[in-house]
Amino acid sequence: METSKTFPSVETPDEGQLFQYHGFWISSFGIKGSLLIHDHFKPRSTDIIVATYPKYGTTWLKAFVFSIINKAPFDFSDHPLHKVNPQDLVPFFEGITCKDGSTSFVDGIPSPRLLSTHLPYSLFPTRMTDDTMACRFLYVCRYPKDVLVSKWHFVNKLRPKKLPPLSLEETFDLFCKGDHILGYWKASVELPKKVLFLKYEDVKKEPLGCVRKVAEFLGVPFTPEEENNEIVEQIVKLCSFESMSNQDVNKLDKRYQQRPVSNSDFFKKGEVGDWVNHLSPEMAEKLDQITEEKLQDTGFNFH
């Protein structure tokens, strides 16, 4: 079995040691998860996988998907999202496959399984990604400049207090080397019933329409009765930043023993266009140029 030591590596100021793994810079944690998925994971046709790059709106999308799939069993006044962080309701593939070196925890989750990942699409085995397997992926992308700023804030929360805060310039240099979107974009064009590609900015602008779109994609469209009872509106309200950040469970409770990250750290307003308050004109121009080069001839743009 391959290990992370097999691959070229680089020490980064924000994410520690990363390894060049099948064309992507990934942590040893992500590589272990990918290898276990390839070797042991048994997909089901009902699996739903929420896929994002870090700080693309992961927590928000998890809350939306969980609420849509479970719109029938729960009363909104006593919903699980009032008591449990979305990160725990839709656990990460990479994390739950690595805890004990097996996929036993994932195998024991009842269907439909809601799972999430930061892995690129091409790192999943073909038994999950070809059109013969009905498991579905939801991917949300976000304007790169806003992602960079959001990631910078988050990474500084992870840094040990004995270290100085990471500068935006240091985060920028590594961020410009990344490439995560295109695999999911191309799959959504080729297999639209299997991969739904969303833009964070569209979800922010038209949340009601996006919730309906996700429900249709997942095969659980809202009934006329649910529409009349304003279930869509209740889901949007439940999953709003104001509602989620004010839940007691999302305020102080620490999530990771190895890192000083509390549940509240997963909630940031996610304002569109906040990058203008942080990036220099030179940074913005360079990121625009890199983005244009990466997306050339793909049919995708952020506008």
NORDA-V569751 format. One record per pair of residues at least 4 apart in sequence whose C-alpha atoms are under 6 Angstrom apart, sorted by sequence separation. I is the first residue (numbers start at 1). J is the second residue. D is the distance in whole Angstrom. If there is no record, write none. Layout:
I:J:D ; I:J:D
//
This chain:
12:16:5 ; 20:24:5 ; 36:40:6 ; 37:41:5 ; 67:71:6 ; 75:79:6 ; 80:84:6 ; 87:91:6 ; 126:130:5 ; 147:151:6 ; 151:155:6 ; 182:186:6 ; 187:191:6 ; 188:192:5 ; 202:206:6 ; 203:207:5 ; 216:220:6 ; 222:226:6 ; 227:231:6 ; 234:238:6 ; 241:245:6 ; 275:279:6 ; 279:283:6 ; 292:296:6 ; 11:16:6 ; 12:17:6 ; 20:25:5 ; 74:79:6 ; 97:102:6 ; 128:133:6 ; 215:220:5 ; 216:221:5 ; 226:231:5 ; 238:243:6 ; 245:250:6 ; 11:17:4 ; 19:25:5 ; 97:103:5 ; 215:221:5 ; 10:17:6 ; 18:25:6 ; 19:26:5 ; 188:195:5 ; 203:210:6 ; 254:261:6 ; 255:262:5 ; 10:18:5 ; 18:26:5 ; 188:196:6 ; 254:262:4 ; 9:18:6 ; 18:27:5 ; 156:165:6 ; 253:262:5 ; 9:19:4 ; 252:262:6 ; 253:263:6 ; 8:19:6 ; 7:19:6 ; 8:20:5 ; 251:263:6 ; 7:20:6 ; 250:263:5 ; 251:264:5 ; 250:264:5 ; 63:86:5 ; 92:115:6 ; 93:116:6 ; 4:28:5 ; 62:86:6 ; 90:114:5 ; 91:115:5 ; 92:116:5 ; 93:117:6 ; 90:115:5 ; 91:116:6 ; 92:117:5 ; 138:195:6 ; 140:197:6 ; 142:199:6 ; 136:194:5 ; 137:195:5 ; 138:196:5 ; 139:197:5 ; 140:198:5 ; 141:199:5 ; 142:200:5 ; 136:195:6 ; 140:199:5 ; 141:200:6 ; 120:180:6 ; 33:94:4 ; 121:183:5 ; 121:184:6 ; 30:94:6 ; 33:97:6 ; 47:112:6 ; 51:116:6 ; 53:118:5 ; 46:112:5 ; 47:113:5 ; 48:114:5 ; 49:115:5 ; 50:116:4 ; 51:117:5 ; 52:118:5 ; 49:116:5 ; 51:118:6 ; 56:141:6 ; 56:142:5 ; 38:125:6 ; 50:137:6 ; 51:138:6 ; 52:139:6 ; 45:133:6 ; 47:135:5 ; 48:136:5 ; 49:137:5 ; 50:138:5 ; 51:139:5 ; 52:140:6 ; 45:134:4 ; 46:135:5 ; 48:137:6 ; 45:135:5 ; 55:147:6 ; 55:151:6 ; 146:275:5 ; 145:275:6 ; 82:247:6 ; 83:249:6 ; 63:239:6
//
